[in-house]
Amino acid sequence: MSAMRSVFITVKTYPTLSSKYDELVCTAGILDDGSWVRIYPLPFRKLDYEKKYKKYQWIKLP
């Protein structure tokens, strides 16, 4: 299993329709070590309520 990493969300795009993934939200953030990370593709509207995140929020990801 992957180790959990903290990500500070700094960029979150408006949902876009996709023929392959249904709907996508491209997200980027800064890892706890200061490096940038892109989180894509992400079906944001299909996430459970407690897993949805806001811009400028710390989240944990594997």
N, C-alpha and C positions, 0 to 999 in steps of 0.2 A: 504494500500500500504506500502511496505517496505521502510525504510529510506535508502538513498544513502550512501554508504561508499567509502572511498578512498582506493585504493589498489596499492602498488608499486610492479609491476611485476618483479620477480627475476628469475623465471624458466619458460621456454617455450619449450616443446618437439617438435620434428619433427612430422608432421601429420601421423597418423596410420590408416589403413583401419579397419573398424568395421562392422560386419554383422548387429548389432543392430542399430548403430548410423551413419552408412555410413563412416564417417571419423572423427577422434578425435584429439585434441591437448590438452594435459594435461598442465595446467598452475598453478603456485603457486606464491604467493606474500605475502607481509607484509601489514597488515591493518594499518590504521592511529594510532591505539592504540598500535602497536608493535607486535600483535599476528599474527601467520601464518595462511594463508587460501589457500585451494586448489580449483581451478575452473575446474570442470570436469563433464561431457563431454562437449566439446565445438567445434562446427563445424566451426573452424576458417576460412577456405577458403570460406565458404558461408556467412560470415558476410559482411555487406555493407562496402565499402572502409573506410568511416569515423569512423567505429566502430572497425577496426583492430588496434591492438596495437603492440608495440615493447617491447623487453626485456628492463628492466630498465626504465620504463615509468610509471607515475601515471595514473590510470584510475578510473572512478567512476562506481560502480555496486550497484544494489539494494540488 
